[in-house]
């Protein structure tokens, strides 16, 4: 764990090669694999790609900080950033402040600010950071600052596991707006019949890793995944734009993936549908079921051509103007108004 912590610089989701970590410890690959499996079972590290890239999840970061130092200084930075964000947003849920400006006012460099933000967002206290650094406090974050930090109660006691919300940082006591996209691989049944199943599975799993990476880079989280497709969720003030941007990037990266990473002789093709709605998250996001999820899954299956993104009118209204210019209306005799983003087939 210490080797992983040092090579990642103690950063959340900073990928490193587990083989390089093992080599630095003087281990053979078999020992590296055995150590990885034990640590992964404990939730201290996570596999990031099939090539052996691993990352520190929140549990692994806290384990390392507790044992290898740097905890007190980083914890102080997190508290200062959170309290200052509260004052900059005037204690209002939907007000936005720039985390980089806040960090600079506290004497933090950009890397220190991002480390503090990443931790606080994983603890469900801040959300919605854009590339420019705009973010806001969650309702949980506001309650936490007002009830605990302003009374100077210990930070670690206030965010003990019994106190924090369920995974994904979404309150489970009421409905909240989410955006999400549903994606699946076209003709996966046929692919399994004409190619080796192992090659098909490895290709789909590698593509799933790509989707998860693009989703997380835009502040989203993987939802349920079954076989050849799944749901990817976004929340926060800019969740609608983030969900479409992630889906669009996945589609664009697909061409590169087909040229370099696929392990079957024909290219993968996918269908994607994007939507936004209010619903309540279950305790376990992998068991997510909602009418809006069912709707977007049906739209993906029935309306999306291969290598296209279908966008519902609800989500379309929330997108920026430059994104809307990339979409074309889909004629609909009945049902909700739809829009489509098309990516040319490879070779066209």
C-alpha positions in Angstrom: 0.0 0.0 0.0 2.8 2.4 0.8 4.2 1.9 -2.7 0.9 2.7 -4.3 0.4 5.7 -2.0 3.8 7.1 -2.9 3.5 6.6 -6.7 0.0 8.1 -6.8 1.1 11.1 -4.6 -1.7 10.2 -2.3 -4.3 11.3 -4.9 -7.7 9.7 -5.4 -8.1 7.9 -8.7 -4.6 8.6 -9.9 -3.7 5.5 -11.9 -0.4 3.7 -11.6 0.9 0.4 -12.8 0.7 -2.3 -10.2 3.5 -4.1 -12.1 5.8 -1.0 -11.6 4.8 -0.9 -7.9 5.7 -4.6 -7.6 9.0 -4.1 -9.3 9.9 -1.3 -7.0 9.3 -3.7 -4.1 11.5 -6.4 -5.8 8.5 -8.8 -6.3 7.8 -11.3 -9.0 4.6 -10.8 -11.0 2.9 -13.7 -9.2 3.5 -12.1 -5.8 2.3 -8.7 -7.2 -0.9 -10.3 -8.4 -1.4 -12.1 -5.0 -0.9 -8.8 -3.1 -3.2 -6.9 -5.4 -6.0 -9.5 -5.0 -5.8 -9.3 -1.2 -5.8 -5.5 -1.2 -8.6 -5.3 -3.8 -10.7 -7.7 -1.6 -10.4 -5.3 1.3 -11.4 -2.3 -1.0 -8.0 -0.6 -0.6 -7.1 -0.5 -4.3 -9.2 -0.8 -7.5 -8.3 -2.1 -10.9 -8.4 0.8 -13.4 -7.6 -0.9 -16.7 -7.0 -4.5 -17.9 -3.3 -3.6 -18.4 -2.7 -3.5 -14.7 -3.4 0.1 -13.9 -4.7 0.6 -10.4 -6.0 3.5 -8.3 -6.5 4.4 -4.7 -10.2 4.6 -3.8 -11.4 6.6 -0.8 -11.0 3.7 1.6 -7.4 3.1 0.4 -6.5 6.8 0.7 -7.8 7.0 4.2 -6.0 3.8 5.2 -2.7 5.2 3.8 -3.1 8.6 5.4 -3.8 6.9 8.8 -0.6 4.9 8.6 1.9 6.8 6.4 1.4 10.4 7.6 0.2 13.6 5.8 -3.2 13.2 7.3 -3.3 16.2 9.6 -2.1 18.7 7.0 -4.4 17.5 4.3 -7.3 17.3 6.7 -6.7 20.9 7.7 -6.7 21.9 4.0 -10.0 20.1 3.5 -11.7 21.8 6.5 -10.4 25.3 5.4 -11.5 24.8 1.8 -15.0 23.6 2.9 -15.6 26.4 5.4 -14.4 29.0 2.9 -16.6 27.5 0.1 -19.5 27.9 2.6 -18.8 31.6 3.1 -18.1 32.2 -0.6 -21.5 30.7 -1.5 -23.2 32.6 1.3 -24.5 29.3 2.8 -26.8 28.7 -0.2 -27.2 25.2 -1.8 -27.2 26.4 -5.4 -24.6 29.2 -5.2 -21.4 28.4 -7.0 -17.8 29.4 -6.1 -14.5 28.7 -7.8 -12.5 26.2 -5.9 -9.2 27.4 -7.4 -9.8 31.0 -6.3 -10.8 29.7 -2.9 -7.7 27.5 -2.6 -5.4 30.4 -3.8 -6.9 32.7 -1.0 -5.9 30.0 1.5 -2.4 29.7 0.2 -3.0 26.3 -1.5 -1.6 25.5 -4.9 -3.7 23.9 -7.6 -2.7 20.4 -6.8 -3.4 20.8 -3.1 -6.8 22.3 -3.9 -7.7 19.5 -6.3 -6.7 16.9 -3.7 -8.9 18.6 -1.1 -11.8 18.9 -3.5 -11.6 15.2 -4.6 -11.7 14.0 -1.0 -14.6 16.3 -0.1 -16.6 15.3 -3.2 -16.0 11.6 -2.4 -17.3 12.4 1.1 -20.4 14.0 -0.7 -19.8 17.5 0.8 -19.0 19.3 -2.5 -20.1 18.6 -6.1 -20.3 19.8 -9.6 -16.7 21.0 -10.3 -16.4 22.2 -13.9 -13.1 22.4 -15.8 -12.9 26.1 -14.7 -13.3 25.0 -11.1 -16.9 26.0 -10.4 -18.4 23.9 -7.6 -21.1 24.1 -4.9 -21.8 22.5 -1.5 -24.3 19.6 -1.4 -27.2 19.8 1.0 -25.3 17.3 3.1 -22.2 19.6 3.0 -24.2 22.7 4.0 -25.7 20.8 7.0 -22.3 19.5 7.9 -20.7 22.9 8.0 -23.5 24.6 9.9 -24.0 21.8 12.4 -20.4 20.7 12.9 -17.6 22.8 11.5 -19.0 26.2 12.7 -19.3 24.6 16.2 -15.7 23.4 15.7 -16.5 19.7 16.2 -13.9 17.2 15.0 -14.1 16.7 11.2 -13.4 13.0 11.3 -16.1 12.3 13.9 -18.6 14.3 11.9 -18.1 12.2 8.7 -17.8 8.8 10.4 -19.4 6.0 8.3 -22.5 6.0 10.4 -23.1 9.6 9.6 -22.4 10.0 5.9 -24.9 9.3 3.2 -25.0 6.1 1.1 -22.5 5.7 -1.8 -22.8 8.2 -4.7 -23.4 11.1 -2.4 -27.1 11.3 -3.1 -29.6 11.7 -0.2 -31.9 8.7 -0.1 -34.8 10.3 1.7 -36.1 12.4 -1.2 -36.1 12.6 -4.9 -33.4 14.6 -6.6 -32.5 15.5 -10.2 -30.1 13.2 -12.0 -28.9 12.9 -15.5 -27.8 9.6 -17.0 -27.0 7.7 -20.1 -27.8 4.2 -21.1 -25.3 2.4 -23.4 -25.1 -1.1 -24.9 -23.0 -2.9 -27.5 -24.9 -3.6 -30.7 -25.2 -7.3 -31.7 -23.4 -8.7 -28.8 -25.2 -12.0 -29.1 -24.0 -12.4 -32.7 -20.5 -11.4 -31.7 -20.4 -14.2 -29.1 -21.6 -16.7 -31.7 -19.0 -15.9 -34.4 -16.0 -15.0 -32.2 -14.3 -16.5 -29.2 -16.3 -15.6 -26.1 -13.2 -14.8 -24.2 -12.1 -12.2 -26.8 -15.6 -10.7 -26.9 -15.7 -10.5 -23.1 -12.3 -8.9 -22.9 -13.2 -6.4 -25.6 -16.4 -5.4 -23.8 -14.7 -5.2 -20.4 -11.9 -3.0 -21.8 -14.6 -0.7 -23.4 -16.5 -0.6 -20.1 -13.3 0.6 -18.4 -13.0 3.4 -21.0 -16.7 4.4 -20.4 -16.1 4.5 -16.6 -13.0 6.6 -17.0 -14.8 9.2 -19.3 -17.7 9.2 -16.8 -15.6 9.8 -13.8 -13.7 12.6 -15.6 -17.0 14.4 -15.9 -18.1 13.9 -12.3 -20.3 10.8 -13.0 -20.6 7.4 -11.4 -21.2 3.9 -12.9 -24.6 2.5 -12.2 -25.9 -1.0 -12.9 -24.1 -3.0 -15.6 -25.5 -6.2 -17.1 -23.7 -8.1 -19.8 -23.1 -5.8 -22.7 -24.4 -2.5 -21.3 -25.3 -0.3 -18.4 -26.3 3.0 -16.8 -24.0 5.9 -15.9 -25.2 8.6 -13.6 -24.5 12.3 -13.0 -25.7 14.7 -10.3 -25.2 18.3 -9.5 -26.0 21.6 -11.1 -24.4 20.8 -14.4 -25.3 17.1 -14.5 -27.2 17.4 -17.8 -24.3 18.8 -19.7 -21.8 16.5 -18.1 -23.9 13.4 -19.0 -24.1 14.4 -22.7 -20.4 15.4 -22.9 -19.4 12.0 -21.4 -21.6 10.1 -23.8 -20.3 12.1 -26.8 -16.6 11.5 -25.7 -17.3 7.8 -25.3 -18.6 7.7 -28.9 -15.6 9.6 -30.2 -13.2 7.4 -28.3 -14.8 4.4 -29.8 -13.1 4.8 -33.1 -9.7 4.9 -31.4 -10.6 1.9 -29.3 -11.6 -0.1 -32.4 -8.3 0.7 -34.1 -6.1 -0.2 -31.1 -7.7 -2.1 -28.2 -10.4 -4.4 -29.5 -9.6 -8.1 -29.6 -12.1 -9.2 -32.2 -11.8 -8.7 -36.0 -14.7 -6.4 -36.3 -15.4 -3.0 -34.7 -17.7 -2.6 -31.7 -20.8 -0.5 -32.3 -22.9 1.0 -29.5 -26.2 2.7 -28.9 -26.6 5.5 -26.3 -29.6 7.4 -24.9 -29.4 10.3 -22.5 -32.1 11.7 -20.2 -32.6 13.7 -17.0 -35.3 13.3 -14.3 -36.1 13.4 -10.6 -36.0 10.1 -8.7 -34.8 8.7 -5.4 -31.7 6.6 -5.4 -31.8 3.2 -3.7 -29.4 2.2 -1.0 -27.5 0.1 -3.6 -27.1 2.0 -7.0 -26.6 -1.4 -8.7 -30.3 -2.1 -7.9 -31.5 1.1 -9.5 -35.0 0.8 -11.0 -37.1 3.8 -12.0 -39.6 4.6 -14.8 -37.2 7.2 -16.2 -34.4 4.6 -16.4 -36.8 2.2 -18.1 -37.7 5.0 -20.6 -34.2 5.8 -21.6 -33.4 2.1 -21.9 -36.3 1.6 -24.3 -35.3 4.7 -26.3 -31.8 3.4 -26.7 -33.1 0.1 -27.9 -35.9 1.4 -30.2 -34.7 4.8 -31.4 -30.9 4.8 -31.4 -29.1 3.7 -34.6 -25.7 2.2 -34.1 -23.1 4.7 -33.1 -25.6 7.5 -32.3 -26.8 9.2 -29.1 -30.5 9.8 -28.6 -31.3 12.8 -26.4 -34.7 13.4 -24.8 -36.3 16.8 -24.9 -35.9 17.2 -21.1 -32.2 17.0 -21.4 -32.0 18.9 -24.6 -33.4 22.0 -22.9 -30.6 22.0 -20.4 -27.7 21.8 -22.8 -25.6 24.7 -23.9 -26.2 26.3 -27.3 -23.1 24.9 -29.0 -24.1 21.4 -28.0 -27.6 21.9 -29.3 -26.2 22.8 -32.7 -24.7 19.3 -33.0 -28.1 17.6 -32.5 -30.8 17.0 -35.1 -34.5 16.4 -34.3 -35.8 12.9 -34.7 -39.3 12.7 -36.2 -41.7 11.2 -33.7 -45.3 10.5 -34.6 -46.1 9.7 -31.0 -44.2 10.0 -27.7 -41.7 12.5 -26.4 -39.7 14.8 -28.7 -36.2 13.4 -29.4 -32.9 14.6 -30.7 -30.0 12.7 -32.2 -26.2 13.1 -32.3 -24.6 11.0 -35.1 -21.0 9.9 -35.4 -20.1 8.6 -38.8 -19.4 4.9 -39.1 -15.7 4.0 -39.2 -14.5 4.3 -42.8 -17.2 6.6 -43.9 
